[in-house]
Amino acid sequence: LAWQITGFMALQAMMSFSVFAWLAPILRERGIDGTVAGYVVAGSIVVQVLGSFLAPPLAARLRSQGWLNAAIALLTGAGFALTILGPLDLIWVWAVMLGVGQGSLTALALTMIVLRTHDAATAGRVSGMMQCIGYGVGSSGTLLVGILHTASGSFTPAAVMFLLIGSGILLTCCTKFFQITHVKHWWKMTIGSLFVRDSNVTKKTDKKTI
């Protein structure tokens, strides 16, 4: 569980640091004026406050936060990718998507410490591990964007990277589902139940025949 939370923090930090370092250059390369690009970046960062306020209370009300975290991760990854590849006419929409998602992700990552631990000592250990490793690994995001841009001459590979990061966060949120016990339970309650019904019908038919 601690590693799952740490992975969540690391992946969201990769996107967060990349926004601060690269969003303005990305917009400039797409032909947006420097002043307007600055306003877009500032607007996206200001909107993060909205996500930071709304996401933790919502997460605390839910019995399971996995799908909320996954949805916000995809929103953030898609928002970042669309600022690179989407129509420029909708750049403010993409910036708001990115800002709300990014603010929510950061707040949710920290909220998971409280929701997933039972005492202050455990929370302190998980917090230290998550923030030390998470921010350390997350800082590599800005470097990777630079490497991809230098190698390709375009930010398109970075857009693909952000979509993959969003998908990676989704997997860290939903890993529990893919454990074999949960898959067996899902199979039994859905597809498996059809075979059980069929076998019951067959048995009843056989008894009537006899």
N, C-alpha and C positions, 0 to 999 in steps of 0.2 A: 504493500500500500504506500509506503514512504517513497519507493522508487517511482510508483505511478504518479504521485503528486509532483515529484521532482521532475519527471519527464514532461508533465503538463506545464510546469513553470518554465522549463528550459525552452520548449517549443514556442510558447507565447512570448517569451523574452526575445527570441530570435526575430519575431515579427515586430515587436515593440521597438527594439533598438534600430532595426532597419528603417522603420518609419521616420524616426528622428534624424537619421543620417542621410537617407536616400530619397525620401519622397519629393523634396524640392528639386533635386537634380533630375529625377524621373520626369516631373512635370515640365521642367525647362527643356529637356530633350524632346518632349512631345510638342514643343512649340508654344507653350504657355509663357506669357510675360513673367519676368522675375517677380514683380510686385504682386501679380495675381497668384502666382505659385506660392508666395509667402502667405497670402491670405488663406488659400486653400489648406495649407499645412496647419496654420494657426487655428482655423476653424475645425479641422479634424481633431486636433489636440484638445481644444476647448470642449468639444462634444464628448470626449472621453469621460468628463465629469458626470454626464448623464448616465452612462453605463455603469460607472463606479458606484453611483447612488442606488440604482435600481436592481442590479444583479444580485448583490449579497442578500437583501431581504427576500427576494424571490427564491433564491437557492435554499435559504433556511426554512422556507415554508414547504418545500418539496421533500418527499420521502427519499427520492433518488435524484441526484443532480447530474447524472451522466448525460442524459439527452439534452439538458439545458446547456451544459458545457460543450457538447458536440455541436449543437446548433450555433452557438456563439462563435465557436472556432471556425466553422464553415463560413459564417457571415464575415468574419475578419479576413480569412484567407481570400474569399471571393472579392471583398472590397479592395484589398491591396492589389489583387490581380487585375481588377477592372480599372483601377487608376492607371495601370500600365497599358492595358489592351482595349478597354472599353471606349465608347464614344466620348469625345471631349465635351460634347454638349451636356452630358450628364455628370461631369466631373465632380460637382458638388454633392450629387447623390452618392457617388462612390466614396467620396471623402467622409460623408456622414456615416455610411455603412461601416467604413474602416474605423472611424473614431468610436462609435458606439460599441462595436465589437471589441476593439482593443481595450477600451476602458473596462468593459465587462470582464474580459479575460483576466486582466491583471487583478481585479478585485476578487474574482472567483477563485483564482489560484491561491490567494491569501486566505480566503474564506474556508477553503477546503481543509486548512490546518485545524481550524476550530471544529468543523463539522465531523472530521474523521479521527479526532483524538479524544480521549476521555479524561485526561488530567493535564495540569500545567507542565509537568516534567516532560511528558511525551510530546506535547505541543512544541515545547522549546527545542527538543532534539530534531523533530521533523522540520521545524521552521529553519533551524540552522543548516540542515542538510539541503533542504529545498532551495533556499536562497543562495547558499554558497555554490552548489553545483549548478543550479538552474541559471543564475545570472552569469556564471562563468561560461557555461556552454552557450547560453543565449547571446553572449557578446560576439560569438563567431558568425552570427547572421549578417552583420554589416560587412565582414570580410568576404563571406561567400558571395554576396551581391556584387562586390567589387571584382572578384575573380571571374564570375560569370559574365559580367559586362565587358571586362577586358578581353576575355577569350572570344566572345561572340560579337562584340560591338553593338549589342542591343540589350534592353532590359527584359525582353521576352522570356529568356530562361529563368530570370528572377521571378517572373510572374508564375511560371510553372512550379518553381521552388516553394512559393508561398501557398499555392494550392496543395502541394504535397505536405507542407507543414500543418496546414489546417486539417488535412486528412489524418496526419500523424496524431494531432491532438484528439481528434475524434476516436482514434483507436485506443489512446490512453484512457479516454473517458469510458469506453465501452468494452474494455478488455475483459471485465468480469463476465460479460455475456458469452464470450468465446471460450471460457473454460469448459471442459468436457462435461461437467455435471450440469451446467446451465444449458448446453446444447442438447444433452439427452432429455432434460426436462422440457425444453421447447419442442423437441421432436415428438415426445410422448403426448404433449398437450395439443399438438396440431396435426402433423402428417400421421404420426403413429396412431392417433385416435381413429383415423379413417379405417386402418387395417383391423383395429380391434372391433369396430362396428361391423365390418364385413365378415369377420370370423364369427361374431355372435349371430349374425343373420344366417350364415351357413350352418351353424350348429342347430339353430331352431328349425331350419328347413329339413335337415337330416332327421331330426326327431320326428317331424310330422310324417316324413316318408316312411320311417320305420313303423 
